[in-house]
C-alpha cells in the first residue's frame, strides 16, 4: 500500500516541480500545445507512463491543452508516486 505524505513533505516536493500546484489531495498542471495532434501525442505518452508505473492520472483534454491531475487513491492523498509521475510527465517535454 502507498503511504500518504504529510503537508511538509508535499510542500518540499512541490517546489521541485515546474508549474504544478496543489489542489486539495491532488497536484495539477495544465500543458499547452500548438494543435490537437501535439496534444494527443502528449496524452498517449502520458498513458504509456501511467501504464508502465500502474499509476493513472486524471486527464482533461482539449484541442490545444491537457490538464493532468495526480493523487494516490489507495493512500487517501498525495504520495511519493504522484511526484515521481509528475517528474516523468514533465520530462516528456524537455529537449
Steps between C-alpha positions, in 0.01 A plus 500: 500500500617852421550741789362854494750780547467764771451867410867591554620221271243600237609864512869414467438269205263740328764773474716262294232479229448778246142618455331245725266615775323331786124468484389332824613136474639533144771674307397657170666649192365621166718448195442706184572395142489645150227268374289192560759261354766615750249480785404143414864393461559630852189321633618171348846543651344571843286188460814294434669638814184432703472145371867428569482631857144375566414850621230672297439875502175672419530676164286781366567539129415788267611604153833652608526416869507215746453534874659223704391429858680249721402348833546163669152371570625200697699734729214743542707794376833583341787252505856491370366322191300809400812715500702236315228478236485880468876514441478226235218683324695827506800319353296425187529865397864562581733541202 
